[in-house]
Amino acid sequence: MKRIKCFLGMYLLEIKTKNKVVTEKFIKK
């Protein structure tokens, strides 16, 4: 159970980071 929560946390963090990068690229355009 702990391992799954850790994996989900890292997955969500990765999505947030990607969204941030995409948003920054979109704003620069």
Stockholm file with secondary structure:
# STOCKHOLM 1.0

chainA/1-29         MKRIKCFLGMYLLEIKTKNKVVTEKFIKK
#=GR chainA/1-29 SS CHHHHHHHHHHHHHHHHHHHHHHHHHHHC
#=GC SS_cons        CHHHHHHHHHHHHHHHHHHHHHHHHHHHC
//
